[in-house]
Amino acid sequence: MAILVAGGAGYIGSHVCKILYKKGYEVVVYDNLSRGYREFAKWGEFIPGDIGDVRLLDNIFKHYKIDAVMHFCAFIEVAESVVDPQKYYENNVGNTLKLLEAMRQNNVNKFIFSSTAAVYGIPEKIPIKEDDRKMPINPYGKSKLMVEHILEDYDKAYGLNSICFRYFNAAGADPDGEIGEAHQPETHLIPLILDAALGKRDSIKIFGTDYNTKDGTCIRDFVHVNDLAEAHVRGLEYLLDGGETNYFNLGSGEGYSVREVIETVKKVTKKDFRVVEADRRPGDPAYLVADSTKAKEILGWKTKYSLDEIILTAWKWHSRIGESWQYWRG
């Protein structure tokens, strides 16, 4: 069974490749390395390329007899999407259409799509369920929701079955320490806090301390990257067994405040660092917590890692790369 993992040299994609490979799948890692790392493409055959390159994709589909595709090639920076929406719509929507067309031309009809909780925008209620209102407030979230709508239409018109996984806050690293989170630029909370613990930055900022939450800071749902990877394999098996197009939230169902995450990092790392309080950022919801009951009931999926374990695996990864940090950051 051959699986094309587009974006397989990135953070989540590489963790998925490792699990697929260990489970005996033939893995084809496809990545243009604009956001990923060649060193992360350790499991399967690596082919450099862009999802907008229809000719190369056509050759890959024919040569490897691909059975299913997983797509992790989106741009994901919310702030960047606001100042340069064209970049996000061209890649996240336009290039996804090219990938889907290559699949159609080669009769590949199983697709796993990396979506996001950003499709919900400012939630009306917590925890968030899959059928809750979807009203994204930035081009990044809008681009993901557009693809979800496209996949609905492709299912009805062409019989292309898909699963959309709406991630909440992906975090942590491979427990073996082989791969981890190394975005450029880094905008995710836990790596930024770990930077402060490592002395790579002089402080960590809390944006907003007057929210209507237990300690005034935003509440977020963190899920370990290996838990996400396991969900993707279960989703693939669901489709290969004849499952229909579907949508799933992937989160722990537990909400932690920014202050709680900072204190947990201090506890796990035994490091102290400066914390600076700043004004709110526009568009930050007070609460983002998933209801992942559907994934548990249909896919048999559940999270295994606690917040402490998420931070510990991330800390081991960030500590290990140590002096090579600037290399990993590009």
C-alpha positions as CSV (number, residue, x, y, z in Angstrom):
1,M,0.0,0.0,0.0
2,A,1.7,3.2,-1.2
3,I,1.0,6.5,0.5
4,L,2.1,9.9,-0.9
5,V,2.7,12.2,2.0
6,A,2.8,15.8,0.6
7,G,4.7,17.9,3.1
8,G,6.2,14.9,4.7
9,A,9.4,16.7,5.7
10,G,7.5,19.2,7.9
11,Y,6.6,19.0,11.5
12,I,3.4,16.9,11.6
13,G,4.0,15.2,8.2
14,S,7.4,13.7,9.3
15,H,5.8,12.3,12.5
16,V,3.1,10.7,10.3
17,C,5.7,9.3,7.9
18,K,7.5,7.6,10.8
19,I,4.3,5.8,12.1
20,L,3.3,4.8,8.5
21,Y,6.7,3.4,7.8
22,K,6.8,1.4,11.1
23,K,3.3,0.0,10.2
24,G,4.6,-1.3,6.9
25,Y,3.3,1.2,4.4
26,E,5.3,2.2,1.4
27,V,5.9,5.9,2.1
28,V,6.7,8.5,-0.6
29,V,7.7,11.8,1.0
30,Y,7.0,14.7,-1.2
31,D,8.2,18.2,-0.1
32,N,9.6,21.3,-1.6
33,L,11.5,22.0,1.6
34,S,10.3,25.6,1.8
35,R,9.1,24.9,5.3
36,G,10.4,21.4,5.9
37,Y,13.8,19.8,6.4
38,R,15.5,17.1,4.3
39,E,16.8,15.6,7.6
40,F,13.2,15.0,8.6
41,A,12.5,12.8,5.5
42,K,13.9,9.6,7.1
43,W,11.0,7.2,6.5
44,G,10.3,6.3,3.0
45,E,11.6,7.6,-0.4
46,F,12.1,11.4,-0.6
47,I,11.1,13.2,-3.8
48,P,11.7,17.0,-3.8
49,G,8.8,18.8,-5.5
50,D,5.9,21.2,-5.2
51,I,2.2,20.2,-5.1
52,G,1.6,22.7,-7.9
53,D,3.8,20.6,-10.2
54,V,1.2,18.5,-12.0
55,R,3.6,16.9,-14.4
56,L,5.9,15.6,-11.6
57,L,2.9,14.5,-9.6
58,D,1.5,12.6,-12.5
59,N,4.8,10.7,-12.9
60,I,4.9,9.9,-9.2
61,F,1.3,8.5,-9.3
62,K,2.1,6.3,-12.2
63,H,5.5,5.1,-11.0
64,Y,4.6,4.3,-7.4
65,K,0.9,3.3,-8.0
66,I,-0.2,5.5,-5.1
67,D,-3.2,4.3,-3.1
68,A,-3.9,7.4,-1.0
69,V,-2.6,10.9,-0.4
70,M,-2.0,12.9,2.8
71,H,-1.7,16.7,2.5
72,F,0.4,18.8,4.9
73,C,1.7,21.4,2.4
74,A,-0.3,24.5,3.6
75,F,1.2,27.8,4.8
76,I,0.1,28.1,8.4
77,E,1.0,31.6,9.8
78,V,-2.1,33.5,10.6
79,A,-0.4,36.9,10.8
80,E,1.3,36.4,7.4
81,S,-2.0,35.4,5.9
82,V,-3.5,38.7,6.9
83,V,-0.7,40.8,5.2
84,D,-0.3,38.5,2.2
85,P,-3.5,36.7,1.5
86,Q,-2.7,36.0,-2.1
87,K,0.2,33.8,-1.1
88,Y,-2.2,31.7,1.1
89,Y,-5.0,31.4,-1.4
90,E,-2.6,30.5,-4.2
91,N,-0.8,27.8,-2.2
92,N,-3.4,26.5,0.2
93,V,-6.3,26.5,-2.3
94,G,-4.9,26.8,-5.8
95,N,-2.1,24.2,-5.4
96,T,-4.4,21.9,-3.5
97,L,-6.7,21.9,-6.6
98,K,-3.7,20.9,-8.7
99,L,-2.9,18.0,-6.4
100,L,-6.5,16.9,-6.5
101,E,-6.5,17.0,-10.3
102,A,-3.4,14.9,-10.4
103,M,-5.2,12.4,-8.2
104,R,-8.3,12.4,-10.4
105,Q,-6.3,11.8,-13.5
106,N,-4.7,8.8,-11.9
107,N,-7.8,7.4,-10.3
108,V,-6.6,7.9,-6.7
109,N,-9.6,8.6,-4.5
110,K,-8.4,8.5,-0.9
111,F,-7.3,11.9,0.6
112,I,-6.4,13.0,4.1
113,F,-6.4,16.7,4.6
114,S,-4.7,18.7,7.3
115,S,-7.2,21.3,8.3
116,T,-7.4,23.5,11.4
117,A,-9.6,24.8,14.3
118,A,-9.2,28.2,12.7
119,V,-12.2,27.3,10.4
120,Y,-14.4,28.0,13.5
121,G,-13.2,31.5,14.0
122,I,-14.5,32.9,17.3
123,P,-16.4,29.9,18.8
124,E,-20.0,30.4,20.1
125,K,-19.6,27.6,22.7
126,I,-17.0,25.4,24.3
127,P,-16.0,22.6,23.7
128,I,-16.2,23.0,19.9
129,K,-18.0,20.3,17.9
130,E,-17.6,19.5,14.2
131,D,-21.0,20.8,13.3
132,D,-20.7,24.1,15.1
133,R,-20.7,27.4,13.1
134,K,-17.7,27.9,10.9
135,M,-16.7,31.5,10.4
136,P,-13.0,31.9,10.1
137,I,-11.6,35.4,10.8
138,N,-8.3,35.3,8.8
139,P,-7.2,34.2,5.3
140,Y,-5.4,31.1,6.7
141,G,-8.6,29.8,8.2
142,K,-10.7,30.8,5.2
143,S,-8.3,29.0,2.8
144,K,-8.7,25.8,4.9
145,L,-12.4,26.0,4.9
146,M,-12.5,26.6,1.2
147,V,-10.6,23.3,0.6
148,E,-13.1,21.5,2.9
149,H,-15.9,22.8,0.7
150,I,-14.1,21.7,-2.4
151,L,-13.6,18.2,-0.9
152,E,-17.3,17.9,-0.3
153,D,-18.0,18.7,-3.9
154,Y,-15.3,16.3,-5.2
155,D,-16.8,13.6,-3.1
156,K,-20.3,14.1,-4.7
157,A,-19.0,14.7,-8.2
158,Y,-16.0,12.4,-8.5
159,G,-16.2,9.9,-5.7
160,L,-13.0,11.2,-4.1
161,N,-13.3,10.2,-0.4
162,S,-11.6,12.4,2.1
163,I,-11.1,13.1,5.8
164,C,-10.5,16.6,7.1
165,F,-8.7,16.7,10.5
166,R,-9.2,20.0,12.3
167,Y,-6.2,20.4,14.6
168,F,-6.2,22.4,17.7
169,N,-2.7,23.1,19.2
170,A,-0.2,20.6,17.9
171,A,2.7,20.4,20.3
172,G,5.5,18.1,21.5
173,A,8.1,16.0,19.7
174,D,9.0,12.5,18.8
175,P,9.8,10.7,22.1
176,D,12.8,9.1,20.4
177,G,14.2,12.6,19.8
178,E,14.7,12.1,16.0
179,I,12.4,14.8,14.9
180,G,10.5,17.8,16.4
181,E,9.1,21.2,16.0
182,A,11.4,23.7,14.1
183,H,9.3,26.3,12.4
184,Q,10.8,29.4,10.8
185,P,9.6,31.8,12.0
186,E,8.4,30.1,15.2
187,T,5.0,31.3,16.4
188,H,3.7,28.4,18.5
189,L,3.5,29.0,22.3
190,I,5.4,26.0,23.7
191,P,8.5,26.3,21.5
192,L,8.6,30.0,22.3
193,I,8.5,29.4,26.0
194,L,11.2,26.7,25.6
195,D,13.3,29.3,23.8
196,A,13.0,31.4,27.0
197,A,13.9,28.5,29.1
198,L,17.0,27.8,26.9
199,G,18.0,31.5,27.0
200,K,17.4,31.9,23.3
201,R,15.1,34.8,24.0
202,D,15.1,37.1,27.0
203,S,11.4,36.7,27.9
204,I,8.1,35.2,27.0
205,K,5.1,37.5,26.4
206,I,1.5,36.8,27.6
207,F,-0.8,38.6,25.2
208,G,-3.8,39.6,27.3
209,T,-4.4,39.0,31.0
210,D,-7.9,40.3,31.3
211,Y,-9.9,37.5,29.5
212,N,-12.9,36.0,31.3
213,T,-11.0,32.9,32.2
214,K,-9.7,31.3,35.4
215,D,-6.5,33.4,35.5
216,G,-7.2,36.1,32.8
217,T,-5.2,34.4,30.1
218,C,-6.3,32.5,27.0
219,I,-7.3,28.9,27.3
220,R,-6.0,26.4,24.6
221,D,-6.2,22.7,23.9
222,F,-2.8,21.1,23.3
223,V,-2.4,17.7,21.6
224,H,0.8,15.8,21.1
225,V,2.1,15.5,17.5
226,N,2.3,11.7,17.8
227,D,-1.4,11.6,18.9
228,L,-2.2,13.6,15.7
229,A,0.0,11.2,13.6
230,E,-1.9,8.2,15.1
231,A,-5.2,9.8,14.1
232,H,-4.0,10.2,10.5
233,V,-3.2,6.5,10.3
234,R,-6.5,5.5,11.7
235,G,-8.2,7.9,9.3
236,L,-6.3,6.3,6.4
237,E,-7.4,2.9,7.5
238,Y,-11.0,4.1,7.8
239,L,-11.0,5.3,4.2
240,L,-9.2,2.1,2.9
241,D,-11.9,0.0,4.6
242,G,-14.6,1.9,2.7
243,G,-15.3,4.8,5.1
244,E,-17.1,7.8,3.7
245,T,-15.9,11.5,3.6
246,N,-15.9,12.9,7.1
247,Y,-14.6,15.6,9.4
248,F,-12.9,15.3,12.8
249,N,-11.7,17.6,15.5
250,L,-8.3,16.5,17.0
251,G,-7.7,17.8,20.5
252,S,-7.3,16.6,24.0
253,G,-10.5,18.1,25.2
254,E,-8.6,19.8,28.1
255,G,-8.1,23.5,28.2
256,Y,-4.9,25.0,29.7
257,S,-4.3,28.7,30.2
258,V,-1.2,30.5,28.9
259,R,0.0,31.0,32.5
260,E,-0.5,27.2,33.3
261,V,1.6,26.3,30.3
262,I,4.4,28.7,31.3
263,E,4.3,27.3,34.9
264,T,4.4,23.7,33.5
265,V,7.4,24.5,31.4
266,K,9.2,25.9,34.4
267,K,8.3,22.8,36.4
268,V,9.4,20.3,33.7
269,T,12.6,22.1,32.7
270,K,13.5,23.4,36.2
271,K,14.4,26.7,34.5
272,D,13.2,30.2,35.4
273,F,12.8,33.0,32.9
274,R,11.2,36.4,32.6
275,V,7.4,36.6,31.8
276,V,6.1,39.9,30.3
277,E,2.5,40.9,30.2
278,A,1.3,42.6,27.0
279,D,-1.9,43.8,25.4
280,R,-4.3,41.4,23.7
281,R,-3.8,40.5,20.1
282,P,-6.7,41.2,17.8
283,G,-8.8,38.1,17.1
284,D,-7.5,35.8,19.9
285,P,-10.5,33.9,21.3
286,A,-10.6,33.4,25.1
287,Y,-11.2,29.7,24.8
288,L,-10.4,27.1,22.1
289,V,-11.1,23.6,23.3
290,A,-12.1,20.6,21.2
291,D,-14.8,18.1,21.5
292,S,-13.1,15.1,19.9
293,T,-15.8,12.5,20.8
294,K,-16.5,11.9,17.1
295,A,-12.9,10.8,16.4
296,K,-13.0,8.5,19.4
297,E,-16.3,6.9,18.4
298,I,-15.7,6.4,14.7
299,L,-11.9,6.0,14.5
300,G,-11.2,4.6,18.0
301,W,-8.8,7.5,18.6
302,K,-7.8,9.0,21.9
303,T,-4.9,11.1,23.2
304,K,-2.2,9.4,25.2
305,Y,0.1,12.3,26.2
306,S,-0.6,14.7,29.1
307,L,0.5,18.4,29.0
308,D,3.6,17.5,31.1
309,E,4.5,14.7,28.7
310,I,4.0,17.0,25.7
311,I,6.4,19.6,27.2
312,L,8.9,17.0,28.3
313,T,9.2,15.5,24.8
314,A,9.5,19.0,23.3
315,W,12.1,20.0,25.9
316,K,14.2,16.9,25.1
317,W,14.1,17.7,21.4
318,H,14.9,21.4,21.9
319,S,17.7,20.6,24.3
320,R,19.2,18.0,22.0
321,I,19.6,20.2,19.0
322,G,21.2,22.8,21.3
323,E,24.0,24.6,19.4
324,S,22.5,23.5,16.1
325,W,19.3,25.6,16.8
326,Q,20.1,28.2,14.2
327,Y,20.6,25.5,11.6
328,W,17.2,24.0,12.3
329,R,15.6,27.4,12.3
330,G,17.1,28.1,8.8
